[in-house]
């Protein structure tokens, strides 16, 4: 065992403890810590660390930098985040006590000045990790308030929002001491957002109060940004109408001051809250307008990340999969152009879109990465990540693992529907699926309001399977009557699937096939190949009942091609079962 300040590293048990409490570490991060501790007498080169921690695996420096950021975040719980030191162009060393740190990290004044100038240039060039390493080579007292802002930006863009917090706290004090109240207010508001993302509402509201002390009564960009922050906190507390009004005020201030970042943030979240309240057309228009501002202007990387993240979140919750696919590509291009690390939330978005459009095993890799990052970045979204993991496992055919993920999602306070209900339906529990979806529709929070259309469409499908004929009909009619609120092809595909079940109940196979073909076309149109293929299997089964073997064979071949490409064992098994029915009877 090794002692690292207040921590105890138990290498045989692969556990890091703080006050007898286990600190969660990813396996590679634990290996990194162990290697640095075992070689604590020297600076370990990056190449050596890459070989030691990722033996036989081709990885880039970014993988090492992410692991170091995660390690520092874990050590921060015991006040030891500065123990892992970066030595530019040399490597890393862990310093286990303050005296050693002071002795080892003393840098001549001229070298510090050069490092500071290089760090500022690195931020301008968007070389975030280089900038962080160079800033670390400068004595803290030598950093100006502006330098602290640049370091905070670099940390956020490098995927270390937790590391940003203590830097921004120092920046607020430095700006306040210099009399720069607008900058102090903007940094305090940014701290509120970081704490909000961590689910720390009380701390977020505390920083809002601090920011208001700097900005209230002044129609400045900082005040506009604070209004956007207040809108998000207000929505998180369940008051969507008030959040909408605050976002609108932020937008108007940004537009008046010609501050494109504040204008775009206010506009994006105004659209987000309009969507939550059912004003779909206006909400989508606001979000697309905000995204256009981002694309056509020099928006800073952090603001751009927030804009893309929000629009993707809205696409996912509404089941607007064709739009989600387009914006995912835009998000990836933006992040690459800015050299930004993909955040946990970004990987969560990509995982769900991939699970709908691309390879399921790629989606699984992305959601695993998201789960490893969200613990520190945005723990409030962990429940949603486990929901998405459940959907991916279910689509692959790992039903037990899917149920485990759904249960974890629910235990974290999230709603795992509609995925869990659809898995129950597959297993023959239509009543349970119906009841579960009904419970999901209780509440008026933004999450429930935004997903209402998708939940109602799935409820109609469950009702049809459960034999609740009149309820299913009523739901289908209600959804059709609100096509302006819920114009998404995915919702219409689901109601057509429900109508097909009702037609089969009446014994009208021809009408059932018509609705299934419509559903398949709608799923195909929005790029949801897995859903489209699942409907193809249903079509093939009905065609076999009618004796249309050629038609069934065509549908099965198309479904199998997608099953092979997406690596869905469940869909392959369904195709196998139908193909056995096609075999001539001996």
VOTOR-723913 format. One record per residue (C-alpha): residue in three letters; x, y, z; residue number from 1. Coordinates in steps of 0.001 Angstrom, whole numbers. Example, Ala and Ser with C-alpha at 12.3 -4.5 7.8 and 13.67 -1.06 7.14 Angstrom:
# VOTOR-723913
- ALA,12300,-4500,7800,1
- SER,13670,-1060,7140,2
//
This chain:
# VOTOR-723913
- UNK,0,0,0,1
- UNK,1033,3620,-594,2
- UNK,-35,6802,1178,3
- UNK,-732,9804,-1036,4
- UNK,-1494,12584,1417,5
- UNK,-4881,11623,2918,6
- UNK,-5339,8852,331,7
- UNK,-4376,5194,598,8
- UNK,-3573,3340,-2622,9
- UNK,-4253,-386,-2194,10
- UNK,-2658,-1846,-5301,11
- UNK,-3539,-5547,-4742,12
- UNK,-7214,-4663,-4198,13
- UNK,-7082,-2035,-6991,14
- UNK,-8712,519,-4712,15
- UNK,-7994,4160,-3852,16
- UNK,-9399,5175,-448,17
- UNK,-9996,8525,1208,18
- UNK,-11000,8330,4888,19
- UNK,-11877,4633,4417,20
- UNK,-14151,5550,1485,21
- UNK,-13450,4112,-1946,22
- UNK,-12827,6664,-4699,23
- UNK,-14091,5471,-8082,24
- UNK,-11357,5280,-10724,25
- UNK,-11499,3916,-14245,26
- UNK,-9120,949,-14719,27
- UNK,-6673,2893,-16930,28
- UNK,-6674,5821,-14496,29
- UNK,-5902,3451,-11619,30
- UNK,-3053,1953,-13660,31
- UNK,-1721,5451,-14365,32
- UNK,-1771,6373,-10675,33
- UNK,-62,3130,-9694,34
- UNK,2688,3575,-12288,35
- UNK,3354,7175,-11267,36
- UNK,3490,6241,-7580,37
- UNK,5873,3334,-8238,38
- UNK,8135,5728,-10187,39
- UNK,7627,8765,-7959,40
- UNK,11355,9571,-7767,41
- UNK,11478,10749,-11390,42
- UNK,9617,12357,-14277,43
- UNK,8038,9621,-16401,44
- UNK,7944,10345,-20129,45
- UNK,4662,10340,-22024,46
- UNK,5821,7518,-24272,47
- UNK,6691,5370,-21267,48
- UNK,3288,6015,-19696,49
- UNK,1468,5210,-22932,50
- UNK,3348,1914,-23189,51
- UNK,2779,1062,-19525,52
- UNK,-905,1973,-19240,53
- UNK,-2039,1031,-22761,54
- UNK,274,-1899,-23633,55
- UNK,-175,-3082,-27196,56
- UNK,-2847,-462,-27907,57
- UNK,-2399,2440,-30323,58
- UNK,-3546,5596,-28536,59
- UNK,-2747,9309,-28768,60
- UNK,-1470,11800,-26205,61
- UNK,-5092,12887,-25737,62
- UNK,-5882,9554,-24077,63
- UNK,-3101,10154,-21564,64
- UNK,-4181,13749,-21001,65
- UNK,-7784,12657,-20362,66
- UNK,-6570,10036,-17880,67
- UNK,-4456,12644,-16075,68
- UNK,-7465,14996,-15914,69
- UNK,-9604,12200,-14445,70
- UNK,-6890,11369,-11911,71
- UNK,-6598,14993,-10824,72
- UNK,-10378,15197,-10462,73
- UNK,-10309,12170,-8141,74
- UNK,-7392,13510,-6093,75
- UNK,-9163,16866,-5797,76
- UNK,-11507,15284,-3234,77
- UNK,-8563,15156,-835,78
- UNK,-7020,18459,-1896,79
- UNK,-4264,16667,-3841,80
- UNK,-5118,17727,-7394,81
- UNK,-1738,19461,-7720,82
- UNK,151,16266,-6886,83
- UNK,308,15190,-10538,84
- UNK,2698,17602,-12207,85
- UNK,3241,18081,-15903,86
- UNK,6751,18888,-17082,87
- UNK,6506,20350,-20612,88
- UNK,8235,18226,-23243,89
- UNK,9285,15780,-20499,90
- UNK,6346,13967,-18948,91
- UNK,4572,13608,-15599,92
- UNK,5579,13059,-12008,93
- UNK,3535,12544,-8856,94
- UNK,4679,14563,-5842,95
- UNK,3571,13020,-2572,96
- UNK,4254,15900,-166,97
- UNK,4323,19644,-263,98
- UNK,8046,20031,448,99
- UNK,8954,17841,-2471,100
- UNK,6516,19753,-4671,101
- UNK,8031,23089,-3709,102
- UNK,11562,21907,-4313,103
- UNK,10832,20156,-7605,104
- UNK,8593,22709,-9259,105
- UNK,10568,25897,-8617,106
- UNK,11073,27542,-12001,107
- UNK,13345,30534,-12784,108
- UNK,11509,33835,-13322,109
- UNK,12627,34134,-16956,110
- UNK,11400,30608,-17728,111
- UNK,8073,31404,-16048,112
- UNK,7687,34515,-18182,113
- UNK,8378,32519,-21332,114
- UNK,5920,29810,-20265,115
- UNK,3229,32411,-19630,116
- UNK,3656,33964,-23066,117
- UNK,3644,30516,-24677,118
- UNK,543,29528,-22679,119
- UNK,-1371,32560,-23929,120
- UNK,-352,31768,-27509,121
- UNK,-1396,28133,-27052,122
- UNK,-4897,29228,-26006,123
- UNK,-5109,31446,-29078,124
- UNK,-4071,28475,-31215,125
- UNK,-6605,26231,-29413,126
- UNK,-3845,23902,-28196,127
- UNK,-5660,23347,-24932,128
- UNK,-3492,20665,-23329,129
- UNK,-295,22530,-24197,130
- UNK,-1771,25663,-22648,131
- UNK,-2648,23856,-19414,132
- UNK,836,22373,-19120,133
- UNK,2446,25768,-19724,134
- UNK,213,27572,-17220,135
- UNK,1146,24909,-14643,136
- UNK,4782,25926,-15125,137
- UNK,4001,29423,-13850,138
- UNK,3780,30409,-10175,139
- UNK,92,30973,-9264,140
- UNK,848,34501,-8031,141
- UNK,2096,35435,-11511,142
- UNK,-1243,34690,-13178,143
- UNK,-3468,37689,-13862,144
- UNK,-7265,37497,-13771,145
- UNK,-7231,37289,-17566,146
- UNK,-4710,34434,-17417,147
- UNK,-7017,32574,-15042,148
- UNK,-9875,33036,-17519,149
- UNK,-7705,31603,-20295,150
- UNK,-6683,28647,-18123,151
- UNK,-10343,28006,-17256,152
- UNK,-11229,28037,-20960,153
- UNK,-8415,25593,-21734,154
- UNK,-9520,23237,-18952,155
- UNK,-13121,23220,-20168,156
- UNK,-12099,22633,-23768,157
- UNK,-9753,19848,-22654,158
- UNK,-12657,18058,-20988,159
- UNK,-11921,18930,-17346,160
- UNK,-14874,21043,-16123,161
- UNK,-14248,20014,-12505,162
- UNK,-10717,21379,-12729,163
- UNK,-12160,24641,-14036,164
- UNK,-14028,25398,-10811,165
- UNK,-11113,26347,-8499,166
- UNK,-9538,28390,-11297,167
- UNK,-12721,30407,-11854,168
- UNK,-13110,30959,-8107,169
- UNK,-9670,32600,-8137,170
- UNK,-10620,34550,-11269,171
- UNK,-13746,36002,-9627,172
- UNK,-11660,37283,-6705,173
- UNK,-8949,38639,-8998,174
- UNK,-11424,40516,-11205,175
- UNK,-13262,41874,-8161,176
- UNK,-10021,43147,-6617,177
- UNK,-9156,44838,-9916,178
- UNK,-12585,46502,-10039,179
- UNK,-13682,44569,-13136,180
- UNK,-17210,43793,-11936,181
- UNK,-18545,42666,-15330,182
- UNK,-15806,40046,-15741,183
- UNK,-16243,38930,-12124,184
- UNK,-19989,38575,-12713,185
- UNK,-19491,36558,-15895,186
- UNK,-17101,34164,-14137,187
- UNK,-19457,33797,-11169,188
- UNK,-22288,32965,-13577,189
- UNK,-20071,30400,-15313,190
- UNK,-19390,28807,-11926,191
- UNK,-23149,28557,-11406,192
- UNK,-23463,26604,-14669,193
- UNK,-20628,24249,-13737,194
- UNK,-22243,23477,-10389,195
- UNK,-25642,23074,-12059,196
- UNK,-24160,20477,-14415,197
- UNK,-22871,18614,-11358,198
- UNK,-26359,18617,-9849,199
- UNK,-25298,21030,-7090,200
- UNK,-28294,23379,-7236,201
- UNK,-27623,25113,-3912,202
- UNK,-24061,25987,-4944,203
- UNK,-25294,27111,-8358,204
- UNK,-27815,29468,-6756,205
- UNK,-25118,30773,-4435,206
- UNK,-22946,31744,-7392,207
- UNK,-25971,33318,-9097,208
- UNK,-26419,35529,-6042,209
- UNK,-22714,36441,-6205,210
- UNK,-23010,37232,-9913,211
- UNK,-26079,39407,-9340,212
- UNK,-24049,41462,-6892,213
- UNK,-21678,42292,-9725,214
- UNK,-24167,42703,-12589,215
- UNK,-27677,43684,-11420,216
- UNK,-28859,47051,-12664,217
- UNK,-26382,47018,-15555,218
- UNK,-27531,46056,-19040,219
- UNK,-24277,44313,-19918,220
- UNK,-23259,41089,-21611,221
- UNK,-22498,39606,-18191,222
- UNK,-26040,40388,-17044,223
- UNK,-27464,38820,-20207,224
- UNK,-25367,35704,-19611,225
- UNK,-26589,35587,-16007,226
- UNK,-30212,35683,-17195,227
- UNK,-29499,32633,-19360,228
- UNK,-27968,30878,-16323,229
- UNK,-30986,31750,-14188,230
- UNK,-33274,30374,-16901,231
- UNK,-31531,27003,-16756,232
- UNK,-31635,26817,-12966,233
- UNK,-35298,27846,-12924,234
- UNK,-36151,25121,-15437,235
- UNK,-34217,22561,-13393,236
- UNK,-36475,23473,-10466,237
- UNK,-39579,22811,-12592,238
- UNK,-40778,26319,-13519,239
- UNK,-40602,26194,-17311,240
- UNK,-42786,29286,-17907,241
- UNK,-40521,31507,-15798,242
- UNK,-37468,29941,-17438,243
- UNK,-38883,30864,-20852,244
- UNK,-39290,34510,-19793,245
- UNK,-35706,34673,-18488,246
- UNK,-34298,33113,-21667,247
- UNK,-36237,35647,-23737,248
- UNK,-34747,38501,-21694,249
- UNK,-31254,37091,-22227,250
- UNK,-31857,36905,-25976,251
- UNK,-33109,40506,-26135,252
- UNK,-30099,41842,-24217,253
- UNK,-27688,39896,-26424,254
- UNK,-29398,41197,-29559,255
- UNK,-29413,44780,-28296,256
- UNK,-25728,44664,-27331,257
- UNK,-24803,42703,-30475,258
- UNK,-23261,40023,-28235,259
- UNK,-23757,36958,-30415,260
- UNK,-22904,34458,-27674,261
- UNK,-25535,35785,-25265,262
- UNK,-28032,36214,-28108,263
- UNK,-27543,32631,-29285,264
- UNK,-27706,31137,-25771,265
- UNK,-30908,33001,-24938,266
- UNK,-32440,32061,-28278,267
- UNK,-31459,28389,-28026,268
- UNK,-32950,27969,-24576,269
- UNK,-36008,30041,-25454,270
- UNK,-36606,27481,-28182,271
- UNK,-35891,24628,-25773,272
- UNK,-38522,25842,-23308,273
- UNK,-41047,26536,-26074,274
- UNK,-40630,22928,-27173,275
- UNK,-41245,21800,-23597,276
- UNK,-44474,23800,-23490,277
- UNK,-45771,22412,-26791,278
- UNK,-44992,25337,-29122,279
- UNK,-43014,23075,-31435,280
- UNK,-42886,25180,-34586,281
- UNK,-41655,28307,-32793,282
- UNK,-39267,26281,-30635,283
- UNK,-37633,24599,-33605,284
- UNK,-37353,27947,-35395,285
- UNK,-35575,29500,-32396,286
- UNK,-33155,26596,-32094,287
- UNK,-32312,26547,-35788,288
- UNK,-31796,30329,-35720,289
- UNK,-29436,30010,-32742,290
- UNK,-27504,27242,-34472,291
- UNK,-27209,29391,-37591,292
- UNK,-25733,32213,-35483,293
- UNK,-23189,29743,-34123,294
- UNK,-22255,28460,-37571,295
- UNK,-21947,31886,-39167,296
- UNK,-20118,33667,-36341,297
- UNK,-16971,33412,-34256,298
- UNK,-18623,31853,-31209,299
- UNK,-16256,30738,-28451,300
- UNK,-15837,26950,-28091,301
- UNK,-17640,26649,-24737,302
- UNK,-20705,28546,-25983,303
- UNK,-20721,26556,-29211,304
- UNK,-20554,23335,-27225,305
- UNK,-23573,24389,-25132,306
- UNK,-25577,25311,-28242,307
- UNK,-24924,22033,-30029,308
- UNK,-25474,20020,-26859,309
- UNK,-28859,21627,-26268,310
- UNK,-30150,21168,-29797,311
- UNK,-29098,17508,-29765,312
- UNK,-30779,17009,-26411,313
- UNK,-34016,18422,-27812,314
- UNK,-33786,16218,-30914,315
- UNK,-33302,13122,-28771,316
- UNK,-36150,13833,-26374,317
- UNK,-38541,14580,-29244,318
- UNK,-37507,11578,-31318,319
- UNK,-36475,13929,-34133,320
- UNK,-33876,11484,-35410,321
- UNK,-33157,12878,-38879,322
- UNK,-32454,16296,-37362,323
- UNK,-30381,14683,-34605,324
- UNK,-28227,12942,-37200,325
- UNK,-27551,16194,-39046,326
- UNK,-26665,18126,-35900,327
- UNK,-24474,15316,-34579,328
- UNK,-22289,15669,-37659,329
- UNK,-22205,19436,-37160,330
- UNK,-21283,18987,-33498,331
- UNK,-18421,16638,-34370,332
- UNK,-17076,19045,-36998,333
- UNK,-17312,21976,-34571,334
- UNK,-15558,20088,-31760,335
- UNK,-12814,18909,-34104,336
- UNK,-12271,22421,-35482,337
- UNK,-11957,23768,-31926,338
- UNK,-9782,20836,-30788,339
- UNK,-12293,20212,-28007,340
- UNK,-12485,16964,-26090,341
- UNK,-15872,15320,-26419,342
- UNK,-17650,15751,-23104,343
- UNK,-19673,13064,-21388,344
- UNK,-22880,14735,-22572,345
- UNK,-21580,14805,-26144,346
- UNK,-20765,11101,-26033,347
- UNK,-24225,10448,-24599,348
- UNK,-25843,12216,-27548,349
- UNK,-23640,10395,-30044,350
- UNK,-24363,7038,-28415,351
- UNK,-28131,7372,-28725,352
- UNK,-27957,8620,-32307,353
- UNK,-25556,5800,-33235,354
- UNK,-27864,3317,-31559,355
- UNK,-30623,4477,-33864,356
- UNK,-28638,5051,-37068,357
- UNK,-25329,3219,-36865,358
- UNK,-23445,343,-35293,359
- UNK,-24806,-781,-31942,360
- UNK,-21376,-1807,-30697,361
- UNK,-19985,1624,-31608,362
- UNK,-22908,3104,-29689,363
- UNK,-22035,881,-26726,364
- UNK,-18429,2136,-26779,365
- UNK,-19622,5756,-26795,366
- UNK,-22036,5242,-23911,367
- UNK,-19331,3504,-21872,368
- UNK,-17091,6528,-22472,369
- UNK,-19946,8861,-21527,370
- UNK,-20541,7007,-18261,371
- UNK,-16860,7307,-17343,372
- UNK,-16954,11089,-17873,373
- UNK,-20392,12041,-16562,374
- UNK,-19504,11086,-12983,375
- UNK,-17397,14236,-12775,376
- UNK,-18826,16382,-15598,377
- UNK,-22591,16081,-15263,378
- UNK,-23678,13432,-12739,379
- UNK,-27311,14490,-13135,380
- UNK,-27257,12873,-16625,381
- UNK,-26016,9477,-15399,382
- UNK,-29582,8190,-15212,383
- UNK,-30192,9140,-18826,384
- UNK,-26933,7470,-19835,385
- UNK,-28027,4208,-18200,386
- UNK,-31378,4535,-19997,387
- UNK,-29551,4821,-23324,388
- UNK,-27302,1906,-22342,389
- UNK,-30447,-135,-21703,390
- UNK,-31827,746,-25141,391
- UNK,-28557,-276,-26804,392
- UNK,-28310,-3563,-24894,393
- UNK,-31937,-4343,-25742,394
- UNK,-31351,-3635,-29439,395
- UNK,-28283,-5891,-29443,396
- UNK,-30280,-8640,-27750,397
- UNK,-28752,-8557,-24268,398
- UNK,-32090,-8339,-22476,399
- UNK,-30863,-9085,-18947,400
- UNK,-28146,-6438,-19235,401
- UNK,-30751,-4036,-20629,402
- UNK,-33044,-4552,-17636,403
- UNK,-30105,-4038,-15294,404
- UNK,-29301,-722,-17009,405
- UNK,-32951,379,-16883,406
- UNK,-33108,-452,-13165,407
- UNK,-29933,1565,-12593,408
- UNK,-31443,4489,-14510,409
- UNK,-34545,4376,-12328,410
- UNK,-32494,4096,-9122,411
- UNK,-30690,7300,-10136,412
- UNK,-34015,9128,-10303,413
- UNK,-34422,8933,-14075,414
- UNK,-37249,7547,-16172,415
- UNK,-36088,4569,-18287,416
- UNK,-39085,4723,-20604,417
- UNK,-40101,4025,-23270,418
- UNK,-37291,1472,-23676,419
- UNK,-38083,-585,-20592,420
- UNK,-41776,-787,-21495,421
- UNK,-40969,-1933,-25031,422
- UNK,-38759,-4698,-23637,423
- UNK,-41617,-5750,-21355,424
- UNK,-43885,-5778,-24405,425
- UNK,-41457,-8039,-26276,426
- UNK,-41555,-10401,-23322,427
- UNK,-45352,-10572,-23444,428
- UNK,-46154,-8233,-20543,429
- UNK,-48361,-5735,-22383,430
- UNK,-50243,-4735,-19213,431
- UNK,-46989,-4024,-17382,432
- UNK,-45688,-1995,-20326,433
- UNK,-48891,46,-20451,434
- UNK,-48851,753,-16699,435
- UNK,-45181,1748,-16775,436
- UNK,-45721,4219,-19611,437
- UNK,-48754,5712,-17870,438
- UNK,-46619,6395,-14788,439
- UNK,-44011,8104,-16974,440
- UNK,-46556,10676,-18104,441
- UNK,-47131,11919,-14552,442
- UNK,-45522,15280,-13852,443
- UNK,-45014,18668,-15474,444
- UNK,-41230,18946,-15515,445
- UNK,-39458,19887,-18746,446
- UNK,-38221,16304,-19199,447
- UNK,-41751,14854,-19097,448
- UNK,-43221,17675,-21166,449
- UNK,-40635,17348,-23924,450
- UNK,-41014,13571,-24222,451
- UNK,-44792,13595,-23982,452
- UNK,-45403,12923,-27678,453
- UNK,-43038,9941,-27773,454
- UNK,-44440,8537,-24536,455
- UNK,-48042,8877,-25724,456
- UNK,-47233,7177,-29033,457
- UNK,-45610,4260,-27210,458
- UNK,-48571,4181,-24813,459
- UNK,-50908,3811,-27810,460
- UNK,-48835,863,-29025,461
- UNK,-48851,-777,-25580,462
- UNK,-52603,-178,-25237,463
- UNK,-53247,-1863,-28584,464
- UNK,-51185,-4900,-27568,465
- UNK,-52912,-5017,-24161,466
- UNK,-56333,-5163,-25804,467
- UNK,-57320,-1685,-24604,468
- UNK,-58936,-963,-27950,469
- UNK,-60825,2236,-27153,470
- UNK,-57890,3710,-25251,471
- UNK,-55531,2965,-28144,472
- UNK,-57947,4532,-30652,473
- UNK,-58350,7619,-28475,474
- UNK,-54598,8074,-28111,475
- UNK,-54001,7670,-31851,476
- UNK,-56699,10248,-32622,477
- UNK,-55378,12709,-30030,478
- UNK,-51840,12490,-31399,479
- UNK,-53067,12893,-34990,480
- UNK,-55044,15964,-33923,481
- UNK,-51892,17622,-32563,482
- UNK,-49688,17153,-35609,483
- UNK,-48303,20691,-35282,484
- UNK,-47129,19934,-31782,485
- UNK,-45750,16501,-32663,486
- UNK,-44858,16506,-36372,487
- UNK,-41968,14033,-35996,488
- UNK,-42018,11023,-38357,489
- UNK,-41032,8734,-35465,490
- UNK,-44271,9531,-33620,491
- UNK,-46385,8910,-36726,492
- UNK,-44506,5650,-37315,493
- UNK,-45439,4459,-33823,494
- UNK,-49110,5356,-34220,495
- UNK,-49159,3440,-37504,496
- UNK,-47682,433,-35704,497
- UNK,-50427,748,-33088,498
- UNK,-53058,1010,-35833,499
- UNK,-51652,-2169,-37393,500
- UNK,-52143,-4029,-34097,501
- UNK,-55745,-2805,-33926,502
- UNK,-56361,-3898,-37520,503
- UNK,-55020,-7367,-36736,504
- UNK,-57323,-7535,-33725,505
- UNK,-60232,-6942,-36133,506
- UNK,-58860,-9639,-38432,507
- UNK,-58081,-7119,-41189,508
- UNK,-54612,-8275,-42310,509
- UNK,-54646,-6073,-45414,510
- UNK,-55208,-2930,-43347,511
- UNK,-52557,-4056,-40858,512
- UNK,-50030,-4445,-43677,513
- UNK,-50884,-1000,-45016,514
- UNK,-50142,607,-41654,515
- UNK,-46937,-1398,-41239,516
- UNK,-45679,-348,-44672,517
- UNK,-46393,3282,-43747,518
- UNK,-44533,2835,-40455,519
- UNK,-41566,1270,-42234,520
- UNK,-41411,4158,-44711,521
- UNK,-41535,6722,-41902,522
- UNK,-38776,4997,-39922,523
- UNK,-36649,4732,-43058,524
- UNK,-37240,8396,-43865,525
- UNK,-35801,9560,-40549,526
- UNK,-32823,7217,-40774,527
- UNK,-33939,4756,-38080,528
- UNK,-32863,1602,-39871,529
- UNK,-33163,-658,-36845,530
- UNK,-36769,352,-36214,531
- UNK,-37534,56,-39923,532
- UNK,-36073,-3458,-39975,533
- UNK,-38063,-4489,-36912,534
- UNK,-41196,-3444,-38786,535
- UNK,-40000,-5391,-41840,536
- UNK,-39980,-8519,-39659,537
- UNK,-43598,-7849,-38683,538
- UNK,-44508,-7335,-42349,539
- UNK,-42805,-10595,-43322,540
- UNK,-44708,-12509,-40621,541
- UNK,-48044,-11230,-41938,542
- UNK,-47062,-11933,-45537,543
- UNK,-46260,-15522,-44587,544
- UNK,-49706,-15819,-43037,545
- UNK,-51170,-14672,-46366,546
- UNK,-48991,-17081,-48335,547
- UNK,-46864,-14331,-49892,548
- UNK,-43551,-16176,-49531,549
- UNK,-41706,-14055,-52106,550
- UNK,-42720,-10810,-50397,551
- UNK,-41745,-12195,-46998,552
- UNK,-38362,-13322,-48303,553
- UNK,-37652,-9834,-49654,554
- UNK,-38432,-8215,-46297,555
- UNK,-36367,-10781,-44365,556
- UNK,-33331,-10272,-46609,557
- UNK,-33523,-6509,-46133,558
- UNK,-33886,-6882,-42361,559
- UNK,-30988,-9343,-42129,560
- UNK,-28661,-7008,-44036,561
- UNK,-29323,-4293,-41463,562
- UNK,-29025,-6771,-38570,563
- UNK,-25579,-7794,-39808,564
- UNK,-24446,-4204,-40334,565
- UNK,-25743,-2916,-36988,566
- UNK,-24670,-6099,-35179,567
- UNK,-28087,-6745,-33651,568
- UNK,-28231,-10356,-32481,569
- UNK,-31886,-9905,-31551,570
- UNK,-32860,-8903,-35081,571
- UNK,-30780,-11768,-36487,572
- UNK,-32672,-14242,-34294,573
- UNK,-36003,-12852,-35480,574
- UNK,-34885,-13234,-39104,575
- UNK,-33715,-16805,-38392,576
- UNK,-37120,-17720,-36969,577
- UNK,-38928,-16427,-40059,578
- UNK,-36492,-18093,-42449,579
- UNK,-37218,-21439,-40813,580
- UNK,-40867,-20905,-41677,581
- UNK,-39849,-20330,-45291,582
- UNK,-38125,-23703,-45509,583
- UNK,-40144,-26291,-47473,584
- UNK,-41921,-28853,-45319,585
- UNK,-40320,-32327,-45687,586
//
